[in-house]
Amino acid sequence: MALTDFSAEEQIAAVVAGETSSVELVAAHLARVEHDEWNSFLAVDRERALARAKEIDGLATRPPLAGVPIAIKDALSTRDLVTTAGSKMLEGFRPIYTATCVARLEAAGAVIIGKTNMDEFAMGSSTENSAYGPTLNPWDLTRVPGGSSGGSASSVAARQVPWSLGSDTGGSIRQPAALCGIVGMKPTYGAISRYGLIAFASSLDQVGPFARTVRDAALLLSHMVGRDPMDATSLEWTEPIRVPSATRLDGVRVGVIEELMSDGIEPGVRAACQSTIDMVEALGGTVVPIALPHAGYGLATYYLIAPAEASANLARFDGIRYGHRTADADVLLEHYERTRAEGFGPEVKRRIMLGTFALSSGYYDAYYGQAQRVRTLIMRDFAEAFAQVDVVASPTSPSTAFRLGERTADPLSMYLSDICTIPISLAGLPSLSIPCGLSEGLPVGLQLAGPAFSENRLLEVAHALELAIGFDDAPQGVGV
């Protein structure tokens, strides 16, 4: 096996045992990045990554992450390394500080090798909205990797890195993880500091890990959670995140969300998820059908709240302080209009307009206010469900990876890609996707979610199921 085929946990063990070095690991992964047929990366930091790896190799005691390489979604600020959020608006922008979660991983010994492609300002479900071209799915180069964190997902699936960071607003970690056949986790809202994350929808955005195993995801998560004085929404974390070891589900009650196992799910996806759910009882757990009466309103609710918050957040991109600046305007209003017309892509403009309308005088209560009330009802549905079960399960995505260009002309069809993940995002709950099989040769993801702060239990359940499934996460032609 090549170094790039080992999990992050195995790579750390190899470095600690002296079987390899951080420099060798980083060089091996950089070699794969340099042949980036998937367009996973927007920026690569080769010299600095190798220098940092050499520095870690020279330490008397290895840090916890032992110089293992990582890729960072381009929505997370990295000091002196180009950060664009997938947009022409920030082309060439180099932040003067690093996001807290990234800085914590660097302090733990992770080595950043580059920034990954994404839908512009995290708005999309296919990474086709990037101003720098679409990312391709390593399982099939004619298909999308999901979005908006498609570059981070594809980089892990293609063995360019053993793990990566993404951000999840309505499903932007879990959906691409499902489509690329890897693990992706969105923790409890507030678990990880958003300081340094370029905002889309502030009440929904959350950073999380991509990895090839549940244990790797837990290990990465453990070094990011906790209160940050730079983010008022971040939370104290009293129970450390543990690397899971469960092989059984004795006493665990798994609720199956009936509304998300309906006819709107592709038959092959539903069959693969049901096959995994059937394993629960064999592992000692109990399966309980549950209902979320208001889940059907999740999509409409999300596409009022998220664009409204995006409208406010993206108002800062005016060509005055930073980012793209038009060269042709004579007066201030014209300067604003031309800067934003040139810098933003079609999907970003669509959502800004929708959000601005929802917040406008005379419509605020009818649209945004009503959406927030429905959001509360969805939260109550989950609270009632978790009075009966420990975790809930559903497909992560209603379909496998769709073809490039298949949904770009139909925004509603694209938005429906996140129908399974959005209710959990609205409730601010922890959730992860694990690969559970194939449908017509393409990976299927099973989504698991739990109450707030239940990350450790969720990871244990996911690990036990992962072992039982035995999924081969190597796409044809990737790896050895």
C-alpha positions in Angstrom: 0.0 0.0 0.0 1.1 3.6 -0.7 1.4 6.0 2.2 -1.7 7.9 0.9 -3.9 4.7 1.3 -3.5 4.6 5.1 -6.0 6.3 7.4 -4.9 9.4 9.3 -4.8 7.3 12.5 -2.5 4.8 10.9 -0.3 7.6 9.5 0.0 9.1 13.0 1.0 5.7 14.4 3.6 5.2 11.7 5.2 8.5 12.4 5.3 7.9 16.1 6.8 4.4 15.6 9.5 5.9 13.3 8.3 3.9 10.3 7.9 7.1 8.3 8.2 10.9 8.7 5.9 13.8 8.4 8.0 15.0 5.4 7.5 11.7 3.6 3.7 11.8 4.3 3.4 15.4 3.1 5.5 14.8 0.0 3.5 11.7 -0.9 0.2 13.6 -0.6 1.5 16.6 -2.4 2.5 14.3 -5.3 -1.2 13.3 -5.6 -2.3 16.9 -5.3 0.0 18.0 -8.2 -1.9 15.6 -10.5 -5.3 17.1 -9.5 -7.6 15.7 -12.2 -10.5 16.3 -9.9 -10.0 20.1 -9.5 -10.2 19.6 -5.7 -7.7 22.3 -4.9 -7.7 26.1 -5.5 -4.4 26.8 -3.7 -1.5 24.6 -2.7 1.1 25.6 -0.1 3.9 23.2 -1.0 7.0 24.9 0.4 5.4 26.0 3.7 3.9 22.5 4.2 7.2 20.7 3.7 9.0 23.2 6.0 6.4 22.7 8.7 6.7 18.9 8.3 10.4 19.1 8.7 10.0 21.2 11.8 7.7 18.6 13.3 10.1 15.8 12.5 12.7 17.6 14.4 10.7 17.8 17.6 11.7 15.6 20.5 8.1 14.8 21.2 5.6 14.5 18.3 2.4 16.6 18.6 -0.9 14.6 18.7 -1.5 14.9 14.9 2.1 14.1 14.2 2.5 16.2 11.0 -0.2 14.4 9.1 -1.4 16.6 6.1 -4.8 18.2 5.9 -6.8 20.2 3.3 -8.9 23.2 4.3 -12.1 24.4 2.6 -11.5 27.8 1.0 -14.2 29.4 3.1 -11.8 29.2 6.1 -9.3 32.0 6.5 -5.6 31.0 6.4 -3.0 33.7 7.1 -1.0 34.6 3.9 -2.6 31.8 2.0 -5.1 32.7 -0.7 -8.7 32.4 0.5 -11.4 33.1 -2.1 -14.6 31.3 -0.9 -14.8 30.1 -4.5 -15.6 33.6 -5.7 -14.2 36.1 -8.1 -15.1 38.7 -5.4 -12.1 37.5 -3.3 -9.8 36.4 -6.1 -6.2 36.7 -4.8 -7.3 37.7 -1.2 -4.8 36.8 1.5 -6.2 37.0 5.0 -4.1 38.5 7.9 -5.2 35.9 10.4 -6.1 32.2 10.6 -9.5 30.7 11.6 -9.5 29.5 15.1 -10.4 25.9 14.2 -7.5 25.8 11.7 -5.1 27.3 14.1 -6.0 24.7 16.7 -5.3 21.9 14.3 -2.0 23.4 13.4 -1.1 23.7 17.0 -2.0 19.9 17.4 0.5 19.1 14.6 -1.6 19.0 11.4 0.1 20.3 8.3 -2.0 22.4 5.8 -1.2 21.5 2.2 -3.8 23.6 0.5 -7.3 25.1 0.1 -10.1 23.2 -1.5 -12.7 24.1 -4.2 -16.2 25.0 -3.2 -19.5 26.5 -4.4 -19.2 30.2 -4.3 -19.7 31.5 -0.7 -20.9 28.0 0.1 -24.1 28.4 -2.0 -24.7 25.1 -3.8 -25.0 21.4 -3.7 -22.6 20.3 -6.5 -19.5 22.6 -6.4 -20.5 23.7 -9.9 -21.1 27.2 -8.6 -17.3 27.8 -8.0 -15.9 30.7 -10.0 -12.9 28.4 -10.7 -14.6 25.5 -12.4 -16.4 22.4 -11.0 -14.8 19.7 -8.9 -15.2 16.1 -10.2 -16.3 13.1 -8.3 -13.4 10.5 -7.9 -16.0 7.7 -8.4 -17.0 9.0 -11.8 -15.5 12.0 -13.4 -18.7 12.8 -15.3 -20.5 13.4 -11.9 -20.5 16.0 -9.2 -18.9 15.4 -5.8 -21.8 17.3 -4.0 -21.4 20.7 -2.3 -20.7 23.1 -1.2 -17.6 21.4 0.3 -17.1 19.3 -2.8 -13.4 20.0 -3.0 -12.8 18.9 0.6 -14.8 15.7 0.0 -13.2 14.8 -3.3 -9.7 15.4 -1.9 -10.2 12.7 0.8 -11.9 10.3 -1.6 -9.1 10.7 -4.1 -6.4 10.1 -1.4 -5.0 13.5 -1.9 -5.3 14.0 1.9 -6.4 11.6 4.7 -8.8 14.2 6.1 -10.0 17.7 5.5 -12.2 20.5 6.8 -15.5 21.6 5.4 -18.4 23.8 6.5 -22.0 22.8 6.7 -25.0 25.2 6.4 -27.8 23.0 5.1 -25.8 19.8 4.4 -22.6 20.9 2.8 -20.4 18.4 4.7 -22.8 15.4 4.9 -24.2 15.5 1.3 -20.7 15.6 -0.4 -19.5 12.9 2.0 -22.3 10.7 0.9 -21.8 11.3 -2.8 -18.0 10.7 -2.5 -18.3 7.6 -0.2 -16.5 9.0 2.9 -17.4 10.1 6.4 -18.5 13.7 7.0 -19.7 15.3 10.2 -21.5 18.4 11.3 -21.3 18.9 15.0 -23.7 20.6 17.4 -24.1 24.3 16.4 -21.5 26.2 18.4 -19.2 23.2 19.1 -16.5 24.7 16.8 -15.6 28.3 16.6 -16.8 30.1 13.4 -14.1 32.8 13.8 -12.4 33.0 10.5 -15.2 31.2 8.6 -16.5 33.4 5.8 -20.1 33.6 6.7 -23.1 32.4 4.6 -25.9 32.0 7.1 -24.6 32.7 10.6 -27.3 30.8 12.6 -26.6 27.7 10.5 -22.9 27.6 9.5 -20.8 25.0 11.3 -17.3 23.7 10.6 -16.7 19.9 10.6 -14.4 17.1 9.4 -14.2 14.8 6.4 -12.4 11.5 6.8 -12.3 8.0 5.5 -13.1 6.5 8.9 -15.3 7.5 11.8 -12.3 7.2 14.1 -10.4 9.7 12.0 -13.3 12.1 12.0 -13.6 11.9 15.8 -9.8 12.5 16.2 -9.9 15.6 14.1 -13.1 16.9 15.9 -11.5 16.4 19.3 -8.9 19.0 18.5 -11.4 21.7 17.3 -14.3 21.8 19.8 -14.6 24.3 22.6 -15.2 27.9 23.6 -13.4 30.6 21.7 -13.5 34.2 23.0 -13.5 35.4 19.4 -16.9 33.7 18.7 -19.8 34.5 21.0 -21.8 31.6 19.7 -19.1 29.0 20.5 -19.7 26.7 23.5 -17.8 25.3 26.4 -17.2 21.6 25.9 -17.1 19.7 29.2 -16.8 16.1 27.9 -13.8 15.4 25.6 -14.5 13.9 22.2 -13.5 10.3 22.4 -12.2 8.1 19.5 -15.0 5.5 19.2 -14.4 1.8 19.7 -17.9 0.3 19.9 -18.6 -2.9 17.9 -22.2 -3.5 19.2 -25.3 -1.4 19.7 -26.7 -3.0 22.8 -29.5 -0.9 24.3 -29.3 1.8 21.6 -32.6 2.9 20.1 -32.4 4.0 16.5 -35.3 6.0 15.1 -36.0 5.8 11.4 -37.4 9.0 10.1 -40.4 7.9 8.0 -40.7 11.2 6.1 -37.1 10.8 4.8 -37.5 7.1 3.7 -40.3 8.0 1.3 -40.9 7.8 -2.5 -38.8 11.0 -3.0 -35.7 8.8 -2.3 -34.1 6.9 -5.2 -34.9 3.2 -4.8 -31.2 2.2 -4.8 -30.4 4.7 -2.1 -33.4 3.6 0.0 -32.4 0.0 -0.3 -28.8 0.6 0.8 -29.9 2.6 3.8 -32.6 0.0 4.8 -30.0 -2.7 4.5 -27.8 -0.9 7.1 -30.8 -0.1 9.3 -31.6 -3.9 9.3 -28.1 -4.5 10.9 -29.1 -2.5 14.0 -31.0 -5.3 15.7 -28.3 -7.8 14.8 -25.9 -5.6 16.7 -28.1 -5.5 19.7 -30.0 -2.3 19.1 -33.7 -1.5 18.6 -35.2 0.2 15.5 -38.2 2.5 16.1 -40.2 4.3 13.4 -40.5 8.0 14.2 -42.3 10.9 12.6 -41.2 14.5 12.2 -44.5 16.2 11.2 -42.9 19.5 10.2 -39.9 18.1 8.3 -41.7 18.6 5.0 -41.5 22.4 5.6 -37.7 22.3 6.1 -36.7 23.1 2.6 -39.0 26.2 2.3 -38.0 27.3 5.8 -34.3 27.0 5.0 -34.5 28.9 1.7 -36.0 31.9 3.6 -33.7 31.9 6.6 -30.4 31.1 4.8 -30.7 33.7 2.0 -31.9 36.3 4.4 -28.8 35.9 6.5 -26.7 35.7 3.4 -28.1 39.0 2.2 -26.9 40.7 5.4 -23.6 38.9 5.5 -22.6 39.6 1.9 -23.4 43.3 2.1 -19.8 43.7 3.4 -18.5 42.9 -0.1 -18.8 46.4 -1.6 -15.5 47.0 -3.2 -14.4 49.5 -0.6 -12.6 47.6 2.1 -11.4 44.4 0.4 -12.1 42.1 -2.4 -12.9 42.9 -6.0 -13.3 46.6 -7.0 -14.7 47.7 -10.3 -12.6 50.0 -12.4 -15.3 51.9 -14.3 -17.6 53.6 -11.8 -17.8 57.3 -11.4 -20.2 57.6 -8.5 -20.6 55.5 -5.3 -23.9 53.8 -6.0 -22.6 52.8 -9.5 -19.4 51.5 -7.8 -21.4 49.3 -5.5 -23.6 48.0 -8.3 -20.8 47.2 -10.7 -18.5 45.7 -8.1 -21.2 43.3 -7.0 -22.4 42.5 -10.5 -18.8 41.6 -11.6 -17.8 39.8 -8.4 -20.7 37.6 -7.6 -21.9 34.6 -9.6 -25.5 33.9 -10.6 -26.4 31.7 -7.6 -25.1 34.1 -5.1 -27.0 37.0 -6.7 -30.2 34.8 -6.7 -29.9 34.1 -3.0 -29.1 37.7 -2.1 -32.2 38.9 -4.0 -34.4 36.3 -2.4 -33.1 37.1 1.1 -33.3 40.9 0.6 -36.9 40.5 -0.5 -37.7 38.3 2.6 -36.3 40.9 4.9 -37.9 43.9 3.2 -40.5 46.1 4.8 -44.0 44.6 4.6 -42.7 41.1 4.0 -40.4 40.4 7.0 -43.2 38.9 9.2 -44.9 37.1 6.4 -41.7 35.3 5.2 -38.6 35.5 7.5 -40.6 35.7 10.7 -42.9 32.8 9.7 -39.9 30.7 8.7 -38.3 31.2 12.2 -41.6 30.0 13.8 -41.6 26.9 11.6 -37.9 26.3 12.6 -39.0 26.2 16.2 -41.6 23.6 15.4 -39.0 21.4 13.6 -36.8 21.7 16.8 -39.7 20.5 18.9 -40.3 17.6 16.5 -36.7 16.5 17.2 -37.0 17.0 20.9 -40.1 14.7 21.0 -38.3 12.1 18.8 -35.3 12.0 21.1 -37.6 11.4 24.1 -38.2 8.0 22.4 -34.8 7.2 20.7 -31.1 7.8 21.1 -30.2 8.6 17.5 -32.2 9.0 14.3 -31.3 7.6 10.8 -32.2 8.5 7.3 -30.6 8.7 3.8 -28.1 11.5 3.6 -29.0 12.4 0.1 -32.1 11.5 -1.9 -29.9 10.4 -4.8 -26.4 9.3 -5.7 -24.0 11.7 -7.4 -25.8 13.2 -10.4 -24.1 14.2 -13.7 -22.4 17.5 -14.2 -24.8 20.1 -15.6 -27.8 17.9 -14.9 -29.4 20.3 -12.4 -27.7 23.6 -13.1 -30.7 25.0 -15.1 -33.2 23.9 -12.4 -32.4 25.6 -9.0 -35.3 23.8 -7.3 -34.1 20.4 -8.4 -30.6 21.4 -7.0 -32.1 22.6 -3.7 -33.9 19.3 -3.2 -30.4 17.6 -3.0 -30.3 18.8 0.6 -33.9 17.8 1.6 -32.6 15.1 4.1 -30.0 17.2 5.8 -31.7 20.6 6.1 -34.1 19.7 9.0 -31.2 18.7 11.2 -29.3 21.9 10.3 -32.3 24.0 11.3 -32.4 22.3 14.6 -28.7 22.8 15.2 -28.1 19.1 16.0 -25.0 17.0 15.5 -25.1 14.7 12.5 -22.8 12.6 10.3 -22.9 10.6 7.1 -21.2 7.3 6.7 -21.0 5.3 3.4 -23.4 2.3 3.6 -23.2 0.7 0.2 -23.5 1.3 -3.6 -26.3 2.0 -6.0 -25.4 1.4 -9.6 -21.8 1.6 -8.7 -22.0 4.9 -6.8 -21.8 5.4 -3.1 -24.8 5.9 -0.8 -24.6 7.7 2.6 -26.6 6.9 5.7 -27.2 10.0 7.9 -27.2 9.6 11.7 -28.2 12.5 14.1 -28.5 12.9 17.8 -29.5 15.5 20.4 -27.2 18.5 21.0 -23.9 17.5 22.6 -24.4 13.8 21.8 -21.3 13.6 19.6 -19.6 10.8 21.5 -22.7 8.5 21.4 -23.3 9.4 17.7 -19.7 8.5 16.9 -19.9 5.2 18.7 -23.1 4.2 16.9 -21.5 5.2 13.5 -18.3 3.3 14.3 -20.2 0.1 15.1 -22.3 0.3 11.9 -19.2 1.2 9.9 -17.5 -2.0 11.0 -20.6 -4.0 10.2 -21.0 -2.5 6.7 -17.3 -3.0 5.7 -17.5 -0.5 2.9 -14.6 -0.4 0.5 -14.0 3.4 0.2 -11.5 3.2 -2.7 -13.0 4.5 -6.0 -11.9 2.5 -9.1 -8.6 3.9 -10.3 -7.8 5.7 -7.0 -5.1 4.4 -4.7 -3.1 1.3 -5.4 
